[in-house]
Amino acid sequence: MARILYVITDLQVGGVPLHLRRLAAETKARGHDVAVVSLAPVGPVGEMIRSDGIEVDSCDGRGGWDARVIFRLAKIIKKRKPDLLHALLFHANVASRWAARWAGLPKRRVICEIQTVEVERTWHLKVDRWTHRGCRFTIGNSPSVVEHLATRAGIPRDRLRLVRGGVEDRRLRTTVPIDRAELGLSESDKMLLWVGRLDPVKGLDVLLGAMQGVYGGVGTHLFLAGDGPLRETLTARIASLGLTHRVHLLGRRDDVAALLKAADVFVFPSRTEGLPNALLEAMAAGCAIVTTDVPGCRDLIVEEGSGLLVPYGDVEALRHAIDRLLTDEIKAKRLARRAQLDVINDFSIAKMFQAYEQAYQEALGVPPAR
């Protein structure tokens, strides 16, 4: 058994914090002593982790530039004396590299992780290049992330590891679809679904543009499940485009699996990703998928094999791809079935947990099992 301390930038509702919740719970179930630290105040996911019986500390950071979190984190490390520290997200990675050093935790016992191909804040890549030697290695959750860190951040490949994301495919395959009447849909209406954080990088402006001319007219509805900083902007944009009766903001939902099972097409037009959990869940649920041909998404979807890929920002291409799946039910079912099989074979949550365990054993100096 090892004492493992997870450090993350914040614990607001989002893909990486929810991923950490699953990982921490599984690591605890495997017999390790687990605790979590958030650089920011404990958020809703932090309370969820506490409900799982795992201690959560906070450095009470007030933003990305609050350097006080490094000293506070160092105190927590000294107090908890972990055998291994696993940091996730850019700010947590940088803070952990410095705090571990000041707390006397050897850098060979520090693991960092990045879960996105950074294209907006390229200065992150420069900082990673300067500081990556403060940890044993950096994990990327997809081949695209690992390649990006090697080529753009300049991290040597022998200091990078790949741990592919995974989902609970059985639960997603067996969930009962939501009654579409609850969403105000008739039997003849078509349902498009997007799931995630309402953030500029998700390409939702492009999706709204495509909705103006999509097949089915008023009989095709788009549901956006999730919340985030773009909510007010999107509400105003939907109204200005005259889409109020066809585009519906659902907010945060606890029944995403049921929504996925009911959707005709899952649309995911992101600018960049790492290995998006929302897309993995849509694949596992058996959705017909349209997404963008960008890193992260194309690590999962094979064009004309398990879904349709379109160039990012191309409204017309996105609309055309959606129309193809709405009008060709046989094709949609074939692509959906292939996507589901890909998740079962390559992206199971069990494989992901085992890959993390192997990474931990490497950092702890445990010889690999024969």
N, C-alpha and C positions, 0 to 999 in steps of 0.2 A: 504494500500500500504506500502511495506517495501523497504528500501534501501539495495540492495543485491550486494555484491562485490565478484566476482569470481576471484580466483587466480590460475594460472596454471604455470607449469615449463617452457614451451615454446609454441609457436604458429606456429610451422612448420606444414606442411601438414602431418596428421596422424589421427588415429582413435579417440583419446581422444580430441585433439584440435577441430576436426570437430564436435564431439559430444557436446563439450562446445558451439560451435557456435549455434547449434540448440537449446540447453538448454537456453542459454542467450536470444535468440530471442523470445522463447516461454514465458519465465519468464517476459520479457518486455511486451509482448502482454497480459499477465494476469494482467497488471497494476502496476507491480513493477518498481522501479527505479534501473536500472541495469548498472554496470560498470565492466570492466575486467582488470586484471593486469597480465602481463607475467613477470616472473623472468628474462627471457632472452630478448634480443631485439625483437621488434615487428616483427613477421614473416608474411608469406603470409596469414595465417588464421586470424591473427590479422587485416590485411587490409580488409579481408572479413567481419569481425565483425564490423569494422568501417563503412563499406558500408551499414550495417544493421541499422546504426544510433545509435550505442552503443559506448561509449567512451572506449578507450583502453590505459592504461598506461604501462610503462615498467620500470623494475628495472635495466635494462642494465647489467644483470649478464654475466660473461664471462666463465661460466662453473659451474659444480655441486659443486665445493668447494669454490665458491666466496661468502663468508659470508657477504659481503657488502649488498647483496640483502635484508637481514633481516632488516637492519636499513632503507634502502630505502623503503621497504614495510611498515614498521611501520609509516614512514612519510605520505605515501599515505593513510593508514588507518586513521590516525589522521585528514588528510585533508578531506577525503570523509565521515567520521563518519557513516559507514554502520551499519544497524541494525543486519545484518547477513553476515558472511564471509563464502564462500564455496570454499574450496581448492581442486584441483585435481592433482594427481600424487605425487610421493614420495617427491621430493625436495620442491614442493610448500606446501605440507602438513607440513613438518618440519618447513619451514620458517614461515608459517602462525601461527603455534602454538606459536613460540617465538615472532614474530612481533606483534601479537594481544595482547599479555601480556604487551609488552613495550608500546603499543599505548593505553592501557587502555580499550581494548575491552574485555568484560567478555568471558571466555572460553565457557560458555554455549551458546554463540552466534557464535561459530566457528564449522563448519562441515568440515570433511575431507573425501576424497574419493580415493579408490584404485580400479583400473580396470584390474588387472592382478594377476595371481598366480605366485609370484616371486620365481623362482628356480635358477636363475643365481647369483644374488647379495643378498645373504642371510643376509648380514649385514644390508640391508634395514629393515628386519624383527626385528632385534635387536634394531635398532633405534626406530622403531614404538613401540616396547614394552616399551622403556624408555620414550617416549614422548607422547603417545596416550592420556594421561590425560589432555593434553593441548587443547583438543577440546571436544565438547558435545558428539559426537559419530562419528564413521567412517562408511561410506557407502561402501558396496561391490556391484558390479553389477551382481553377479551370486552367487548361493549357494556355488560353489567351492571357490570363493574368500572369502566369509564370513567364511567358514570353515577353510580355510588356515590361515586367520588372527587370528582366535580363537585358533587354535592348534599350529601353528608355530610361530606366533608373540606374542601369549599370551595375546591378547586383550580380556577382559571379554566380554562374549556374550551380556550382557545388555548394552554394549557400542558399539554394532555393529548393523547396519541396512542393509536390503536388498532392493535395488532398481534395478529391472531387466532392462536391456537395451531394446530398442525398435526401430523399423524402420517404415517408411511410406510405409506400405505394399501396399496400393492402387496404389501409383505412380509406384512402382516396378512391380505390376501385370499388369498394363495397358501400360507400355512403349513398343514402337515398337522395335523389334530386329534390330540390325545393319545389313546391307547387308553384308553377309559374303564374297562376292566378293571384298569388300573394304579391306579386310584383306588378299587377295590373295588366298582365298580358293575356290575350285571347289565344285560342288554339292555333290560329293561323299566323300569329305574330312571330317574328324572328328575334332571337336574343343574342346580342353580342356582349361580351364580358371582358373587362380589364380589371386587374387586381394589383394593388401596390400602394406606394406612397405618392401623394400628389406633389410631384417635384418636377421642375423644369426639364431634367434630364430624361424623363419618361416619355417625351414626345406626344403629350396629350393634345397640344395645339394642332399637330398634324392629324391626329385621330379625329378631332372635331371637324377639321376641314374635309376629311374623307366622308364623314357622316352626312354631309350635305347632299351627296349624290349617290349614296350607297343603294344597292338593290332593295326593293320592297317599299321605298318611300316611308310613309308614316307607319307602315307595318313592321319596320325594323327598328329595334330599340337597343341602345347602348347603356350598359350599367357600369358605373365606375365604383368599385369597392375599395375603400381606403380613405385616408385623411392625410393632411399635410399642408404646407405653406401656400399651395396654389389654390386652395378651395375657393376663396372669395373671387380670385381672378377667373377661375374656370366658370363659376356661377354666372359672372357678368358676361363672359365670352359666349357661353351657351345661349344666354338670352339674346345677345346681339346677333347671333347667327340664326335665330328663330328655331332653335332646337330644344326648347324647354320641354316639349311633350315627347321628345324622343331620346333625350340623353338624361340619365338619372344618376345623381350623386347619392350613393348609399351610405357613405361614411364608413367607419370601421365596423366590420362584421365578424361575428364568431362562427358563421356558417358558410365560410368560403367554399369548403368542399361541396356542400349541397348546391351552391350557386354554380360551381364548375360543372357539376353533373347535369345541370339543367340547360347550360348554354349551347347554342348552335355553333358559335365560333368564339374562340378566345383570341383577343387581339392585344399585341404587346409591342408597341412601336418605339422602343427605347433608343436613345442616342448611344448609350454605352451601358454595359453590365459587367458582372464578374461571372457568376453562374446563377442566374436569377431563380430564387426559390419559387416565386409565383409561376414562372414558366415550367419548372419541374413539376409542380403540383398540377398544373393544367394538363401536362403530358400524362401523368399518372392517372388522372381522372378520366382520360379518354377523350379529351377535347380536340376538335379540329383547330389548328393553330395558324395564325398569321403573325409573323414577327419580323424584326429588322435584321438585315445581314450585317451585324456588327459583332465585335468580340463579346463572348458570353452567350449571346443568343445563338450564334452559329456553331458554338461548341455543343449545343443541344439539338438543334433542328437541322435536318438534312433536306435541302431544297427538293421538293417533289417526292420526298421519301417519307418524312415524318411531319411535314408542314410546308408552308410557303414562306419564303424569305423575300423581303423587298428592301430597296435602298432607304436609308434613313432620310426623312424629310420629304420624300416623294409622295405627295398627297394622292396623285392619280394612281400610282402603282399600288398604294395601300388600298384604295377604294376598289381597284380591279381585283386584287387578290381576295378581298373579303367577298366580293360578288361571286367569284369562282366557287368558293366553298359554300356559299348560301344557295347557289343554283345547281350544284353538282353533289348530291347527297352521297352517291357511291364513292366519289373521290374523297370527300370529307371523312367518311367512315374509314376508308383505307389508310389515309394519312394518320388519323387519330389512333388507329390500332397499332401502327408501326411505332408511333411516339410512345404509347403505353408500354410496348414490349421493350423499347430502348431503356426506359426507366427501370423496369423490372430487372433487366440484365446488367445494366451498367451503373445505375444511380440509386441503389437501395441504401437506406439509412444505415443498415447493418454494415455494409462495406465502408461507408464513411466513418463510422465509429471505430472500426478496426484499423483504418488508416491513421486516425488520430492516435490510437493506442500505440501503434508502431512508431509514430513520430515522438511520442512521449518516452518510449523505451530508449530510442536513440539518444535523446537529450539527457536522459538519466543514466546512460551508460549501461543499459541492460542488454546483454547479448540477444540477438534475434533468435526466436524459436525455430528449431529445425522442422 
